[in-house]
Amino acid sequence: MFSEPRMDLLKKMSILNYAPPSNIPLQILYYIAIFVQTMKDRYKWDPATSSIFYNGLNSMVECLSGFERIKRTPIPPAYSVHLYHVIWLYILSLPFQLAETMGWWTVAGVGITSFTFLGILEIGSQIEDPFGYDDNDLPLDDLCDVLCTEVNDILGANFPSHDELFTSNNYYPISECDLSAFDLSMKTKSEVRAFLMQQTKHVNPINLTNLKIVS
């Protein structure tokens, strides 16, 4: 805790009002919210755009809350201890049940059974917290790298304008058609309609004969 003089100094400097949270994902959302609010105050965005960003931030906070619940809600210790004891009691008593019928094959049977049940027990403890850096954890760093690459590609792409797109020889707005946007722009409205009607004649109609309605 801060001393009284230190607390007064922090209040005078207004650090307590702007101190970011200690949780790193929440801190990132904190800075994004500051950016959105700043752009809104400077009238760079309209209220509708700001509302979209705030809804996105709320969705990310909800996702973060769900991840925190998964991470901080482990399997109850009583359940884990009881399951551990039951499996070991079963494994230790299994040789006495199989010795008369399987003979020396009891060793192989008990080994396979022990490997199976103890493996299931270990898998349960491994997937209890999937947000670490173990081999069985989620590859969150790889997912973030892919997301970062895709965002950079979107931001770095040079999207053409409306006029450039619909007068280009490299853009084909109609699927399975050899006419580019420039070729279609040179045609009249009636010619385009006639061409579209001709294209629809080549589409196979839907056969409703064998259609059954399941109630």
C-alpha positions as CSV (number, residue, x, y, z in Angstrom):
1,M,0.0,0.0,0.0
2,F,1.1,3.6,-0.6
3,S,1.8,5.9,2.2
4,E,-0.4,8.9,2.7
5,P,2.0,11.5,1.2
6,R,2.6,9.1,-1.8
7,M,-1.2,8.7,-2.2
8,D,-1.7,12.4,-2.2
9,L,1.0,12.9,-4.8
10,L,-0.6,10.2,-7.0
11,K,-3.9,11.9,-6.7
12,K,-2.4,15.3,-7.6
13,M,-0.7,13.7,-10.7
14,S,-4.0,11.9,-11.6
15,I,-2.1,8.7,-12.1
16,L,-4.7,6.7,-10.2
17,N,-7.4,7.8,-12.7
18,Y,-5.3,6.7,-15.7
19,A,-3.4,3.7,-14.3
20,P,-3.8,0.7,-16.7
21,P,-4.8,-2.7,-15.4
22,S,-2.1,-5.3,-14.6
23,N,-3.7,-7.9,-16.9
24,I,-1.9,-7.7,-20.2
25,P,-4.9,-8.5,-22.5
26,L,-7.1,-6.1,-20.4
27,Q,-4.4,-3.5,-20.7
28,I,-4.4,-3.8,-24.5
29,L,-8.2,-3.3,-24.5
30,Y,-7.7,-0.4,-22.2
31,Y,-5.4,1.4,-24.7
32,I,-7.7,0.6,-27.6
33,A,-10.7,2.1,-25.7
34,I,-8.6,5.2,-25.1
35,F,-7.9,5.4,-28.8
36,V,-11.5,5.0,-29.7
37,Q,-12.6,7.6,-27.2
38,T,-9.9,10.0,-28.4
39,M,-11.0,9.7,-32.0
40,K,-14.6,10.2,-31.0
41,D,-13.8,13.3,-29.0
42,R,-11.9,14.7,-32.0
43,Y,-14.9,14.1,-34.2
44,K,-12.8,11.8,-36.5
45,W,-15.5,9.1,-36.2
46,D,-19.2,9.4,-36.2
47,P,-21.2,7.9,-33.3
48,A,-22.2,4.8,-35.4
49,T,-18.5,3.9,-36.0
50,S,-17.6,4.4,-32.4
51,S,-20.5,2.2,-31.4
52,I,-19.2,-0.6,-33.7
53,F,-15.8,-0.3,-32.1
54,Y,-17.2,-0.4,-28.5
55,N,-19.3,-3.4,-29.4
56,G,-16.2,-5.1,-30.6
57,L,-14.3,-4.2,-27.4
58,N,-17.2,-5.6,-25.4
59,S,-17.0,-8.9,-27.3
60,M,-13.3,-9.1,-26.7
61,V,-13.8,-8.5,-23.0
62,E,-16.4,-11.3,-22.9
63,C,-14.0,-13.6,-24.6
64,L,-11.3,-12.7,-22.1
65,S,-13.7,-13.3,-19.2
66,G,-14.5,-16.8,-20.7
67,F,-10.8,-17.6,-21.0
68,E,-10.1,-16.5,-17.4
69,R,-12.9,-18.7,-16.2
70,I,-11.4,-21.7,-18.0
71,K,-7.9,-20.9,-16.7
72,R,-8.9,-20.2,-13.1
73,T,-11.6,-22.9,-12.7
74,P,-9.6,-26.2,-12.4
75,I,-11.0,-29.6,-11.7
76,P,-12.1,-29.8,-8.0
77,P,-9.3,-31.3,-5.9
78,A,-11.7,-33.8,-4.3
79,Y,-12.7,-35.1,-7.7
80,S,-9.1,-35.4,-8.9
81,V,-7.9,-37.2,-5.6
82,H,-10.9,-39.6,-5.7
83,L,-10.4,-40.5,-9.3
84,Y,-6.7,-41.0,-8.7
85,H,-7.3,-43.3,-5.8
86,V,-10.0,-45.3,-7.6
87,I,-7.8,-45.9,-10.6
88,W,-4.9,-47.1,-8.5
89,L,-7.1,-49.4,-6.4
90,Y,-8.5,-50.9,-9.6
91,I,-5.0,-51.4,-11.1
92,L,-3.6,-53.0,-7.9
93,S,-6.5,-55.4,-7.5
94,L,-6.6,-56.3,-11.2
95,P,-3.8,-58.9,-11.1
96,F,-5.6,-61.0,-8.5
97,Q,-8.7,-61.1,-10.8
98,L,-6.8,-62.1,-13.9
99,A,-4.1,-64.4,-12.5
100,E,-6.2,-67.6,-12.6
101,T,-7.5,-67.2,-16.1
102,M,-4.6,-65.5,-17.9
103,G,-1.6,-66.8,-16.1
104,W,1.7,-65.1,-17.1
105,W,-0.3,-63.0,-19.6
106,T,-1.6,-61.1,-16.6
107,V,1.5,-59.0,-16.6
108,A,0.8,-57.8,-20.2
109,G,-2.9,-57.2,-19.4
110,V,-2.2,-55.2,-16.3
111,G,0.5,-53.2,-18.1
112,I,-1.9,-52.3,-21.0
113,T,-4.7,-51.5,-18.6
114,S,-2.4,-49.3,-16.4
115,F,-1.1,-47.5,-19.4
116,T,-4.7,-46.8,-20.6
117,F,-6.2,-45.6,-17.4
118,L,-3.1,-43.6,-16.2
119,G,-2.9,-42.0,-19.6
120,I,-6.5,-40.9,-19.4
121,L,-5.8,-39.5,-15.9
122,E,-2.8,-37.5,-17.2
123,I,-4.7,-36.2,-20.2
124,G,-7.3,-34.8,-17.9
125,S,-4.7,-32.9,-16.0
126,Q,-3.0,-31.7,-19.2
127,I,-6.1,-30.2,-20.8
128,E,-7.2,-28.6,-17.5
129,D,-5.3,-25.4,-18.5
130,P,-4.9,-25.1,-22.3
131,F,-3.3,-21.6,-22.2
132,G,0.3,-22.5,-21.4
133,Y,3.4,-23.5,-23.4
134,D,3.2,-27.3,-23.0
135,D,3.0,-29.6,-26.1
136,N,-0.7,-30.2,-25.5
137,D,-1.6,-26.5,-25.0
138,L,-3.3,-24.3,-27.7
139,P,-0.9,-22.7,-30.1
140,L,-2.0,-19.2,-29.3
141,D,1.2,-17.6,-30.5
142,D,0.8,-19.2,-33.9
143,L,-2.8,-18.0,-34.1
144,C,-1.8,-14.5,-33.2
145,D,1.0,-14.5,-35.8
146,V,-1.5,-15.6,-38.5
147,L,-4.0,-13.0,-37.4
148,C,-1.3,-10.3,-37.4
149,T,-0.2,-11.3,-40.9
150,E,-3.8,-11.2,-42.2
151,V,-4.4,-7.8,-40.7
152,N,-1.2,-6.4,-42.2
153,D,-2.2,-7.8,-45.6
154,I,-5.6,-6.1,-45.3
155,L,-4.1,-2.8,-44.2
156,G,-1.3,-2.9,-46.8
157,A,-3.5,-3.8,-49.7
158,N,-4.2,-1.2,-52.3
159,F,-7.9,-1.5,-52.9
160,P,-9.1,0.0,-56.2
161,S,-11.8,2.6,-56.3
162,H,-15.2,2.0,-57.7
163,D,-14.4,3.4,-61.1
164,E,-11.1,1.5,-61.3
165,L,-12.7,-1.8,-60.3
166,F,-15.7,-1.7,-62.7
167,T,-13.7,-0.5,-65.7
168,S,-10.9,-3.1,-65.3
169,N,-10.1,-5.8,-67.8
170,N,-8.9,-8.1,-64.9
171,Y,-12.1,-8.1,-62.9
172,Y,-14.9,-10.6,-63.9
173,P,-18.0,-9.8,-61.9
174,I,-20.0,-12.7,-63.4
175,S,-18.8,-16.2,-62.5
176,E,-18.1,-18.6,-65.4
177,C,-18.2,-15.7,-67.8
178,D,-15.4,-14.5,-70.1
179,L,-16.6,-10.9,-70.2
180,S,-14.6,-8.5,-67.9
181,A,-16.0,-5.5,-66.1
182,F,-14.8,-3.3,-68.9
183,D,-16.5,-5.4,-71.6
184,L,-19.8,-5.3,-69.6
185,S,-19.5,-1.5,-69.1
186,M,-19.4,-1.0,-72.9
187,K,-22.7,-2.8,-73.3
188,T,-26.1,-1.3,-73.0
189,K,-28.5,-2.1,-70.1
190,S,-30.7,-4.2,-72.4
191,E,-27.7,-6.2,-73.7
192,V,-26.5,-6.9,-70.2
193,R,-30.0,-8.1,-69.2
194,A,-30.2,-10.3,-72.3
195,F,-26.8,-11.7,-71.5
196,L,-27.8,-12.5,-67.9
197,M,-31.0,-14.2,-69.0
198,Q,-29.0,-16.3,-71.4
199,Q,-26.6,-17.3,-68.5
200,T,-29.5,-18.4,-66.3
201,K,-30.7,-20.8,-69.0
202,H,-27.5,-22.8,-68.6
203,V,-28.1,-23.3,-64.9
204,N,-29.6,-26.7,-64.0
205,P,-33.0,-26.3,-62.5
206,I,-33.6,-27.8,-59.0
207,N,-35.3,-31.1,-59.0
208,L,-38.1,-31.0,-56.4
209,T,-39.5,-34.5,-57.2
210,N,-37.6,-36.3,-54.5
211,L,-37.9,-33.5,-52.0
212,K,-39.3,-34.6,-48.7
213,I,-40.5,-32.3,-45.9
214,V,-39.5,-33.7,-42.5
215,S,-41.8,-32.4,-39.7
